[in-house]
Amino acid sequence: MRTIKIWNNSIGKMETIQSNATTWKQLKEEIPSYQSGMTGIDRNTKNTFEHDDAVLPSGDFTMFLVATKVKSGNA
């Protein structure tokens, strides 16, 4: 088990979970506040987790959870 700290930008809150997930798909299922259309960003490397098969860092890490699309603006 490793500790993953997740800053959820949409709710402005830090969550901490214990996980053995190795891919983004596995981790998404364990994040309590995850909503469809969100992307994870590794705090240290700035790598994004968008594809379900994206490999997560092996040790403890912190990530930012952000909306993929912004509701406001011209689109």
PDB file with one MODEL, atoms N, CA, C and O in Angstrom:
MODEL        1
ATOM      1  N   MET A   1       0.839  -1.194   0.000  1.00  0.00           N
ATOM      2  CA  MET A   1       0.000   0.000   0.000  1.00  0.00           C
ATOM      3  C   MET A   1       0.874   1.245   0.000  1.00  0.00           C
ATOM      4  O   MET A   1       1.923   1.302   0.642  1.00  0.00           O
ATOM      5  N   ARG A   2       0.413   2.213  -0.727  1.00  0.00           N
ATOM      6  CA  ARG A   2       1.115   3.495  -0.702  1.00  0.00           C
ATOM      7  C   ARG A   2       0.104   4.604  -0.475  1.00  0.00           C
ATOM      8  O   ARG A   2      -1.093   4.424  -0.700  1.00  0.00           O
ATOM      9  N   THR A   3       0.590   5.747  -0.028  1.00  0.00           N
ATOM     10  CA  THR A   3      -0.261   6.891   0.253  1.00  0.00           C
ATOM     11  C   THR A   3      -0.297   7.796  -0.969  1.00  0.00           C
ATOM     12  O   THR A   3       0.741   8.163  -1.519  1.00  0.00           O
ATOM     13  N   ILE A   4      -1.516   8.150  -1.387  1.00  0.00           N
ATOM     14  CA  ILE A   4      -1.692   9.057  -2.509  1.00  0.00           C
ATOM     15  C   ILE A   4      -2.521  10.234  -2.019  1.00  0.00           C
ATOM     16  O   ILE A   4      -3.650  10.064  -1.560  1.00  0.00           O
ATOM     17  N   LYS A   5      -1.952  11.427  -2.120  1.00  0.00           N
ATOM     18  CA  LYS A   5      -2.664  12.646  -1.767  1.00  0.00           C
ATOM     19  C   LYS A   5      -3.233  13.225  -3.053  1.00  0.00           C
ATOM     20  O   LYS A   5      -2.531  13.344  -4.057  1.00  0.00           O
ATOM     21  N   ILE A   6      -4.506  13.582  -3.013  1.00  0.00           N
ATOM     22  CA  ILE A   6      -5.196  14.054  -4.204  1.00  0.00           C
ATOM     23  C   ILE A   6      -5.846  15.397  -3.913  1.00  0.00           C
ATOM     24  O   ILE A   6      -6.725  15.504  -3.058  1.00  0.00           O
ATOM     25  N   TRP A   7      -5.401  16.429  -4.640  1.00  0.00           N
ATOM     26  CA  TRP A   7      -6.042  17.734  -4.541  1.00  0.00           C
ATOM     27  C   TRP A   7      -7.103  17.798  -5.624  1.00  0.00           C
ATOM     28  O   TRP A   7      -6.781  17.814  -6.812  1.00  0.00           O
ATOM     29  N   ASN A   8      -8.370  17.835  -5.222  1.00  0.00           N
ATOM     30  CA  ASN A   8      -9.478  17.909  -6.161  1.00  0.00           C
ATOM     31  C   ASN A   8      -9.821  19.372  -6.381  1.00  0.00           C
ATOM     32  O   ASN A   8     -10.368  20.030  -5.496  1.00  0.00           O
ATOM     33  N   ASN A   9      -9.501  19.873  -7.556  1.00  0.00           N
ATOM     34  CA  ASN A   9      -9.683  21.283  -7.873  1.00  0.00           C
ATOM     35  C   ASN A   9     -11.158  21.679  -7.907  1.00  0.00           C
ATOM     36  O   ASN A   9     -11.490  22.822  -7.593  1.00  0.00           O
ATOM     37  N   SER A  10     -12.045  20.760  -8.281  1.00  0.00           N
ATOM     38  CA  SER A  10     -13.455  21.117  -8.409  1.00  0.00           C
ATOM     39  C   SER A  10     -14.132  21.354  -7.054  1.00  0.00           C
ATOM     40  O   SER A  10     -15.087  22.125  -6.964  1.00  0.00           O
ATOM     41  N   ILE A  11     -13.641  20.694  -6.008  1.00  0.00           N
ATOM     42  CA  ILE A  11     -14.230  20.900  -4.683  1.00  0.00           C
ATOM     43  C   ILE A  11     -13.284  21.634  -3.737  1.00  0.00           C
ATOM     44  O   ILE A  11     -13.663  21.969  -2.615  1.00  0.00           O
ATOM     45  N   GLY A  12     -12.053  21.886  -4.187  1.00  0.00           N
ATOM     46  CA  GLY A  12     -11.088  22.617  -3.371  1.00  0.00           C
ATOM     47  C   GLY A  12     -10.717  21.896  -2.094  1.00  0.00           C
ATOM     48  O   GLY A  12     -10.649  22.502  -1.025  1.00  0.00           O
ATOM     49  N   LYS A  13     -10.478  20.599  -2.206  1.00  0.00           N
ATOM     50  CA  LYS A  13     -10.227  19.781  -1.015  1.00  0.00           C
ATOM     51  C   LYS A  13      -9.143  18.749  -1.288  1.00  0.00           C
ATOM     52  O   LYS A  13      -9.062  18.193  -2.383  1.00  0.00           O
ATOM     53  N   MET A  14      -8.306  18.497  -0.275  1.00  0.00           N
ATOM     54  CA  MET A  14      -7.274  17.468  -0.350  1.00  0.00           C
ATOM     55  C   MET A  14      -7.820  16.181   0.250  1.00  0.00           C
ATOM     56  O   MET A  14      -8.379  16.183   1.347  1.00  0.00           O
ATOM     57  N   GLU A  15      -7.651  15.081  -0.479  1.00  0.00           N
ATOM     58  CA  GLU A  15      -8.038  13.759   0.002  1.00  0.00           C
ATOM     59  C   GLU A  15      -6.780  12.904   0.080  1.00  0.00           C
ATOM     60  O   GLU A  15      -5.864  13.068  -0.725  1.00  0.00           O
ATOM     61  N   THR A  16      -6.735  12.008   1.030  1.00  0.00           N
ATOM     62  CA  THR A  16      -5.622  11.071   1.145  1.00  0.00           C
ATOM     63  C   THR A  16      -6.190   9.663   1.145  1.00  0.00           C
ATOM     64  O   THR A  16      -7.085   9.337   1.925  1.00  0.00           O
ATOM     65  N   ILE A  17      -5.648   8.825   0.245  1.00  0.00           N
ATOM     66  CA  ILE A  17      -6.108   7.441   0.177  1.00  0.00           C
ATOM     67  C   ILE A  17      -4.911   6.500   0.218  1.00  0.00           C
ATOM     68  O   ILE A  17      -3.787   6.892  -0.096  1.00  0.00           O
ATOM     69  N   GLN A  18      -5.161   5.277   0.601  1.00  0.00           N
ATOM     70  CA  GLN A  18      -4.180   4.201   0.554  1.00  0.00           C
ATOM     71  C   GLN A  18      -4.557   3.326  -0.626  1.00  0.00           C
ATOM     72  O   GLN A  18      -5.716   2.928  -0.751  1.00  0.00           O
ATOM     73  N   SER A  19      -3.599   3.017  -1.498  1.00  0.00           N
ATOM     74  CA  SER A  19      -3.948   2.280  -2.702  1.00  0.00           C
ATOM     75  C   SER A  19      -2.803   1.412  -3.194  1.00  0.00           C
ATOM     76  O   SER A  19      -1.630   1.725  -2.989  1.00  0.00           O
ATOM     77  N   ASN A  20      -3.166   0.317  -3.847  1.00  0.00           N
ATOM     78  CA  ASN A  20      -2.220  -0.537  -4.562  1.00  0.00           C
ATOM     79  C   ASN A  20      -2.408  -0.406  -6.063  1.00  0.00           C
ATOM     80  O   ASN A  20      -1.803  -1.162  -6.825  1.00  0.00           O
ATOM     81  N   ALA A  21      -3.227   0.529  -6.503  1.00  0.00           N
ATOM     82  CA  ALA A  21      -3.515   0.707  -7.934  1.00  0.00           C
ATOM     83  C   ALA A  21      -2.226   0.987  -8.701  1.00  0.00           C
ATOM     84  O   ALA A  21      -1.350   1.710  -8.227  1.00  0.00           O
ATOM     85  N   THR A  22      -2.127   0.403  -9.886  1.00  0.00           N
ATOM     86  CA  THR A  22      -0.950   0.630 -10.727  1.00  0.00           C
ATOM     87  C   THR A  22      -1.294   1.397 -11.999  1.00  0.00           C
ATOM     88  O   THR A  22      -0.402   1.906 -12.677  1.00  0.00           O
ATOM     89  N   THR A  23      -2.594   1.483 -12.328  1.00  0.00           N
ATOM     90  CA  THR A  23      -3.010   2.219 -13.528  1.00  0.00           C
ATOM     91  C   THR A  23      -4.033   3.290 -13.152  1.00  0.00           C
ATOM     92  O   THR A  23      -4.649   3.239 -12.087  1.00  0.00           O
ATOM     93  N   TRP A  24      -4.196   4.243 -14.040  1.00  0.00           N
ATOM     94  CA  TRP A  24      -5.141   5.332 -13.832  1.00  0.00           C
ATOM     95  C   TRP A  24      -6.564   4.788 -13.684  1.00  0.00           C
ATOM     96  O   TRP A  24      -7.320   5.278 -12.846  1.00  0.00           O
ATOM     97  N   LYS A  25      -6.935   3.802 -14.470  1.00  0.00           N
ATOM     98  CA  LYS A  25      -8.287   3.232 -14.391  1.00  0.00           C
ATOM     99  C   LYS A  25      -8.563   2.667 -12.998  1.00  0.00           C
ATOM    100  O   LYS A  25      -9.632   2.890 -12.431  1.00  0.00           O
ATOM    101  N   GLN A  26      -7.593   1.935 -12.454  1.00  0.00           N
ATOM    102  CA  GLN A  26      -7.763   1.353 -11.121  1.00  0.00           C
ATOM    103  C   GLN A  26      -7.892   2.444 -10.064  1.00  0.00           C
ATOM    104  O   GLN A  26      -8.722   2.347  -9.160  1.00  0.00           O
ATOM    105  N   LEU A  27      -7.067   3.481 -10.181  1.00  0.00           N
ATOM    106  CA  LEU A  27      -7.084   4.550  -9.178  1.00  0.00           C
ATOM    107  C   LEU A  27      -8.379   5.348  -9.233  1.00  0.00           C
ATOM    108  O   LEU A  27      -8.919   5.712  -8.189  1.00  0.00           O
ATOM    109  N   LYS A  28      -8.888   5.628 -10.433  1.00  0.00           N
ATOM    110  CA  LYS A  28     -10.135   6.395 -10.559  1.00  0.00           C
ATOM    111  C   LYS A  28     -11.260   5.744  -9.770  1.00  0.00           C
ATOM    112  O   LYS A  28     -12.087   6.437  -9.178  1.00  0.00           O
ATOM    113  N   GLU A  29     -11.295   4.426  -9.760  1.00  0.00           N
ATOM    114  CA  GLU A  29     -12.350   3.697  -9.056  1.00  0.00           C
ATOM    115  C   GLU A  29     -12.235   3.812  -7.540  1.00  0.00           C
ATOM    116  O   GLU A  29     -13.198   3.545  -6.821  1.00  0.00           O
ATOM    117  N   GLU A  30     -11.056   4.211  -7.048  1.00  0.00           N
ATOM    118  CA  GLU A  30     -10.824   4.311  -5.604  1.00  0.00           C
ATOM    119  C   GLU A  30     -10.935   5.734  -5.069  1.00  0.00           C
ATOM    120  O   GLU A  30     -10.970   5.927  -3.854  1.00  0.00           O
ATOM    121  N   ILE A  31     -10.990   6.725  -5.940  1.00  0.00           N
ATOM    122  CA  ILE A  31     -11.048   8.124  -5.504  1.00  0.00           C
ATOM    123  C   ILE A  31     -12.506   8.478  -5.207  1.00  0.00           C
ATOM    124  O   ILE A  31     -13.341   8.458  -6.111  1.00  0.00           O
ATOM    125  N   PRO A  32     -12.818   8.801  -3.950  1.00  0.00           N
ATOM    126  CA  PRO A  32     -14.211   9.071  -3.577  1.00  0.00           C
ATOM    127  C   PRO A  32     -14.855  10.220  -4.360  1.00  0.00           C
ATOM    128  O   PRO A  32     -16.036  10.138  -4.699  1.00  0.00           O
ATOM    129  N   SER A  33     -14.119  11.268  -4.647  1.00  0.00           N
ATOM    130  CA  SER A  33     -14.714  12.449  -5.290  1.00  0.00           C
ATOM    131  C   SER A  33     -14.493  12.488  -6.803  1.00  0.00           C
ATOM    132  O   SER A  33     -14.772  13.506  -7.436  1.00  0.00           O
ATOM    133  N   TYR A  34     -13.996  11.392  -7.395  1.00  0.00           N
ATOM    134  CA  TYR A  34     -13.763  11.382  -8.837  1.00  0.00           C
ATOM    135  C   TYR A  34     -15.083  11.469  -9.594  1.00  0.00           C
ATOM    136  O   TYR A  34     -16.056  10.789  -9.269  1.00  0.00           O
ATOM    137  N   GLN A  35     -15.086  12.338 -10.628  1.00  0.00           N
ATOM    138  CA  GLN A  35     -16.244  12.466 -11.505  1.00  0.00           C
ATOM    139  C   GLN A  35     -15.775  12.268 -12.929  1.00  0.00           C
ATOM    140  O   GLN A  35     -14.632  12.580 -13.264  1.00  0.00           O
ATOM    141  N   SER A  36     -16.643  11.757 -13.756  1.00  0.00           N
ATOM    142  CA  SER A  36     -16.317  11.546 -15.164  1.00  0.00           C
ATOM    143  C   SER A  36     -15.814  12.845 -15.795  1.00  0.00           C
ATOM    144  O   SER A  36     -16.336  13.922 -15.505  1.00  0.00           O
ATOM    145  N   GLY A  37     -14.814  12.744 -16.645  1.00  0.00           N
ATOM    146  CA  GLY A  37     -14.282  13.918 -17.325  1.00  0.00           C
ATOM    147  C   GLY A  37     -13.181  14.632 -16.555  1.00  0.00           C
ATOM    148  O   GLY A  37     -12.882  15.791 -16.846  1.00  0.00           O
ATOM    149  N   MET A  38     -12.574  13.968 -15.583  1.00  0.00           N
ATOM    150  CA  MET A  38     -11.480  14.572 -14.824  1.00  0.00           C
ATOM    151  C   MET A  38     -10.164  13.920 -15.216  1.00  0.00           C
ATOM    152  O   MET A  38     -10.119  12.748 -15.590  1.00  0.00           O
ATOM    153  N   THR A  39      -9.093  14.702 -15.123  1.00  0.00           N
ATOM    154  CA  THR A  39      -7.750  14.249 -15.446  1.00  0.00           C
ATOM    155  C   THR A  39      -6.871  14.392 -14.210  1.00  0.00           C
ATOM    156  O   THR A  39      -7.003  15.350 -13.449  1.00  0.00           O
ATOM    157  N   GLY A  40      -5.981  13.435 -14.020  1.00  0.00           N
ATOM    158  CA  GLY A  40      -5.028  13.507 -12.927  1.00  0.00           C
ATOM    159  C   GLY A  40      -3.693  14.022 -13.431  1.00  0.00           C
ATOM    160  O   GLY A  40      -3.278  13.697 -14.544  1.00  0.00           O
ATOM    161  N   ILE A  41      -3.012  14.831 -12.611  1.00  0.00           N
ATOM    162  CA  ILE A  41      -1.695  15.372 -12.960  1.00  0.00           C
ATOM    163  C   ILE A  41      -0.753  15.096 -11.793  1.00  0.00           C
ATOM    164  O   ILE A  41      -1.030  15.491 -10.661  1.00  0.00           O
ATOM    165  N   ASP A  42       0.360  14.418 -12.069  1.00  0.00           N
ATOM    166  CA  ASP A  42       1.366  14.134 -11.040  1.00  0.00           C
ATOM    167  C   ASP A  42       2.034  15.448 -10.642  1.00  0.00           C
ATOM    168  O   ASP A  42       2.523  16.187 -11.496  1.00  0.00           O
ATOM    169  N   ARG A  43       2.051  15.731  -9.355  1.00  0.00           N
ATOM    170  CA  ARG A  43       2.610  16.997  -8.854  1.00  0.00           C
ATOM    171  C   ARG A  43       4.088  17.153  -9.192  1.00  0.00           C
ATOM    172  O   ARG A  43       4.520  18.247  -9.557  1.00  0.00           O
ATOM    173  N   ASN A  44       4.866  16.089  -9.080  1.00  0.00           N
ATOM    174  CA  ASN A  44       6.315  16.191  -9.274  1.00  0.00           C
ATOM    175  C   ASN A  44       6.735  16.245 -10.735  1.00  0.00           C
ATOM    176  O   ASN A  44       7.541  17.093 -11.116  1.00  0.00           O
ATOM    177  N   THR A  45       6.199  15.354 -11.551  1.00  0.00           N
ATOM    178  CA  THR A  45       6.649  15.251 -12.937  1.00  0.00           C
ATOM    179  C   THR A  45       5.780  16.032 -13.919  1.00  0.00           C
ATOM    180  O   THR A  45       6.176  16.249 -15.065  1.00  0.00           O
ATOM    181  N   LYS A  46       4.602  16.452 -13.474  1.00  0.00           N
ATOM    182  CA  LYS A  46       3.613  17.146 -14.324  1.00  0.00           C
ATOM    183  C   LYS A  46       3.052  16.236 -15.418  1.00  0.00           C
ATOM    184  O   LYS A  46       2.427  16.723 -16.361  1.00  0.00           O
ATOM    185  N   ASN A  47       3.265  14.921 -15.305  1.00  0.00           N
ATOM    186  CA  ASN A  47       2.665  13.967 -16.243  1.00  0.00           C
ATOM    187  C   ASN A  47       1.166  13.925 -16.004  1.00  0.00           C
ATOM    188  O   ASN A  47       0.706  14.015 -14.865  1.00  0.00           O
ATOM    189  N   THR A  48       0.400  13.785 -17.095  1.00  0.00           N
ATOM    190  CA  THR A  48      -1.048  13.689 -16.958  1.00  0.00           C
ATOM    191  C   THR A  48      -1.493  12.237 -17.071  1.00  0.00           C
ATOM    192  O   THR A  48      -0.879  11.435 -17.776  1.00  0.00           O
ATOM    193  N   PHE A  49      -2.556  11.918 -16.373  1.00  0.00           N
ATOM    194  CA  PHE A  49      -3.157  10.593 -16.436  1.00  0.00           C
ATOM    195  C   PHE A  49      -4.498  10.749 -17.132  1.00  0.00           C
ATOM    196  O   PHE A  49      -5.491  11.128 -16.510  1.00  0.00           O
ATOM    197  N   GLU A  50      -4.521  10.457 -18.416  1.00  0.00           N
ATOM    198  CA  GLU A  50      -5.745  10.588 -19.197  1.00  0.00           C
ATOM    199  C   GLU A  50      -6.210   9.235 -19.717  1.00  0.00           C
ATOM    200  O   GLU A  50      -7.401   8.926 -19.675  1.00  0.00           O
ATOM    201  N   HIS A  51      -5.288   8.441 -20.197  1.00  0.00           N
ATOM    202  CA  HIS A  51      -5.624   7.122 -20.738  1.00  0.00           C
ATOM    203  C   HIS A  51      -5.762   6.136 -19.589  1.00  0.00           C
ATOM    204  O   HIS A  51      -4.984   6.179 -18.636  1.00  0.00           O
ATOM    205  N   ASP A  52      -6.745   5.248 -19.670  1.00  0.00           N
ATOM    206  CA  ASP A  52      -6.990   4.284 -18.593  1.00  0.00           C
ATOM    207  C   ASP A  52      -5.777   3.422 -18.266  1.00  0.00           C
ATOM    208  O   ASP A  52      -5.625   2.991 -17.123  1.00  0.00           O
ATOM    209  N   ASP A  53      -4.900   3.157 -19.255  1.00  0.00           N
ATOM    210  CA  ASP A  53      -3.732   2.302 -19.033  1.00  0.00           C
ATOM    211  C   ASP A  53      -2.490   3.070 -18.581  1.00  0.00           C
ATOM    212  O   ASP A  53      -1.411   2.487 -18.472  1.00  0.00           O
ATOM    213  N   ALA A  54      -2.631   4.370 -18.316  1.00  0.00           N
ATOM    214  CA  ALA A  54      -1.486   5.167 -17.861  1.00  0.00           C
ATOM    215  C   ALA A  54      -0.956   4.581 -16.551  1.00  0.00           C
ATOM    216  O   ALA A  54      -1.725   4.289 -15.636  1.00  0.00           O
ATOM    217  N   VAL A  55       0.369   4.414 -16.473  1.00  0.00           N
ATOM    218  CA  VAL A  55       0.999   3.812 -15.297  1.00  0.00           C
ATOM    219  C   VAL A  55       1.271   4.884 -14.246  1.00  0.00           C
ATOM    220  O   VAL A  55       1.809   5.948 -14.551  1.00  0.00           O
ATOM    221  N   LEU A  56       0.894   4.590 -13.020  1.00  0.00           N
ATOM    222  CA  LEU A  56       1.080   5.516 -11.903  1.00  0.00           C
ATOM    223  C   LEU A  56       2.487   5.393 -11.328  1.00  0.00           C
ATOM    224  O   LEU A  56       3.132   4.360 -11.506  1.00  0.00           O
ATOM    225  N   PRO A  57       2.980   6.435 -10.634  1.00  0.00           N
ATOM    226  CA  PRO A  57       4.270   6.329  -9.946  1.00  0.00           C
ATOM    227  C   PRO A  57       4.244   5.188  -8.934  1.00  0.00           C
ATOM    228  O   PRO A  57       3.187   4.859  -8.394  1.00  0.00           O
ATOM    229  N   SER A  58       5.391   4.589  -8.679  1.00  0.00           N
ATOM    230  CA  SER A  58       5.440   3.401  -7.830  1.00  0.00           C
ATOM    231  C   SER A  58       5.369   3.693  -6.334  1.00  0.00           C
ATOM    232  O   SER A  58       4.911   2.842  -5.572  1.00  0.00           O
ATOM    233  N   GLY A  59       5.803   4.857  -5.898  1.00  0.00           N
ATOM    234  CA  GLY A  59       5.780   5.172  -4.467  1.00  0.00           C
ATOM    235  C   GLY A  59       4.669   6.137  -4.115  1.00  0.00           C
ATOM    236  O   GLY A  59       3.748   6.359  -4.901  1.00  0.00           O
ATOM    237  N   ASP A  60       4.765   6.712  -2.919  1.00  0.00           N
ATOM    238  CA  ASP A  60       3.804   7.731  -2.505  1.00  0.00           C
ATOM    239  C   ASP A  60       3.911   8.921  -3.456  1.00  0.00           C
ATOM    240  O   ASP A  60       5.004   9.261  -3.910  1.00  0.00           O
ATOM    241  N   PHE A  61       2.783   9.546  -3.754  1.00  0.00           N
ATOM    242  CA  PHE A  61       2.817  10.732  -4.599  1.00  0.00           C
ATOM    243  C   PHE A  61       1.595  11.604  -4.359  1.00  0.00           C
ATOM    244  O   PHE A  61       0.622  11.186  -3.731  1.00  0.00           O
ATOM    245  N   THR A  62       1.669  12.815  -4.869  1.00  0.00           N
ATOM    246  CA  THR A  62       0.574  13.769  -4.790  1.00  0.00           C
ATOM    247  C   THR A  62       0.128  14.085  -6.204  1.00  0.00           C
ATOM    248  O   THR A  62       0.956  14.261  -7.099  1.00  0.00           O
ATOM    249  N   MET A  63      -1.178  14.158  -6.406  1.00  0.00           N
ATOM    250  CA  MET A  63      -1.685  14.486  -7.731  1.00  0.00           C
ATOM    251  C   MET A  63      -2.775  15.545  -7.630  1.00  0.00           C
ATOM    252  O   MET A  63      -3.428  15.706  -6.599  1.00  0.00           O
ATOM    253  N   PHE A  64      -2.944  16.256  -8.731  1.00  0.00           N
ATOM    254  CA  PHE A  64      -4.021  17.220  -8.859  1.00  0.00           C
ATOM    255  C   PHE A  64      -5.098  16.593  -9.729  1.00  0.00           C
ATOM    256  O   PHE A  64      -4.786  16.000 -10.762  1.00  0.00           O
ATOM    257  N   LEU A  65      -6.343  16.713  -9.336  1.00  0.00           N
ATOM    258  CA  LEU A  65      -7.472  16.206 -10.100  1.00  0.00           C
ATOM    259  C   LEU A  65      -8.222  17.404 -10.645  1.00  0.00           C
ATOM    260  O   LEU A  65      -8.794  18.184  -9.884  1.00  0.00           O
ATOM    261  N   VAL A  66      -8.222  17.554 -11.979  1.00  0.00           N
ATOM    262  CA  VAL A  66      -8.820  18.737 -12.609  1.00  0.00           C
ATOM    263  C   VAL A  66      -9.821  18.325 -13.672  1.00  0.00           C
ATOM    264  O   VAL A  66      -9.751  17.219 -14.209  1.00  0.00           O
ATOM    265  N   ALA A  67     -10.754  19.220 -13.973  1.00  0.00           N
ATOM    266  CA  ALA A  67     -11.742  18.968 -15.021  1.00  0.00           C
ATOM    267  C   ALA A  67     -11.042  19.012 -16.365  1.00  0.00           C
ATOM    268  O   ALA A  67     -10.194  19.872 -16.603  1.00  0.00           O
ATOM    269  N   THR A  68     -11.401  18.072 -17.255  1.00  0.00           N
ATOM    270  CA  THR A  68     -10.802  18.027 -18.584  1.00  0.00           C
ATOM    271  C   THR A  68     -11.310  19.180 -19.438  1.00  0.00           C
ATOM    272  O   THR A  68     -10.537  19.807 -20.164  1.00  0.00           O
ATOM    273  N   LYS A  69     -12.595  19.459 -19.354  1.00  0.00           N
ATOM    274  CA  LYS A  69     -13.199  20.552 -20.113  1.00  0.00           C
ATOM    275  C   LYS A  69     -13.762  21.582 -19.159  1.00  0.00           C
ATOM    276  O   LYS A  69     -14.336  21.243 -18.125  1.00  0.00           O
ATOM    277  N   VAL A  70     -13.593  22.838 -19.515  1.00  0.00           N
ATOM    278  CA  VAL A  70     -14.120  23.929 -18.709  1.00  0.00           C
ATOM    279  C   VAL A  70     -15.518  24.269 -19.221  1.00  0.00           C
ATOM    280  O   VAL A  70     -15.730  24.376 -20.429  1.00  0.00           O
ATOM    281  N   LYS A  71     -16.458  24.436 -18.316  1.00  0.00           N
ATOM    282  CA  LYS A  71     -17.851  24.703 -18.709  1.00  0.00           C
ATOM    283  C   LYS A  71     -18.045  26.097 -19.308  1.00  0.00           C
ATOM    284  O   LYS A  71     -18.921  26.297 -20.149  1.00  0.00           O
ATOM    285  N   SER A  72     -17.240  27.045 -18.881  1.00  0.00           N
ATOM    286  CA  SER A  72     -17.411  28.406 -19.385  1.00  0.00           C
ATOM    287  C   SER A  72     -16.516  28.642 -20.597  1.00  0.00           C
ATOM    288  O   SER A  72     -15.592  27.872 -20.858  1.00  0.00           O
ATOM    289  N   GLY A  73     -16.797  29.700 -21.325  1.00  0.00           N
ATOM    290  CA  GLY A  73     -15.961  30.057 -22.473  1.00  0.00           C
ATOM    291  C   GLY A  73     -16.605  29.670 -23.790  1.00  0.00           C
ATOM    292  O   GLY A  73     -17.671  29.056 -23.826  1.00  0.00           O
ATOM    293  N   ASN A  74     -15.931  30.042 -24.876  1.00  0.00           N
ATOM    294  CA  ASN A  74     -16.414  29.744 -26.215  1.00  0.00           C
ATOM    295  C   ASN A  74     -15.920  28.375 -26.651  1.00  0.00           C
ATOM    296  O   ASN A  74     -14.713  28.153 -26.748  1.00  0.00           O
ATOM    297  N   ALA A  75     -16.821  27.472 -26.909  1.00  0.00           N
ATOM    298  CA  ALA A  75     -16.420  26.145 -27.347  1.00  0.00           C
ATOM    299  C   ALA A  75     -17.479  25.527 -28.235  1.00  0.00           C
ATOM    300  O   ALA A  75     -17.313  24.401 -28.702  1.00  0.00           O
TER     301      ALA A  75
ENDMDL
END
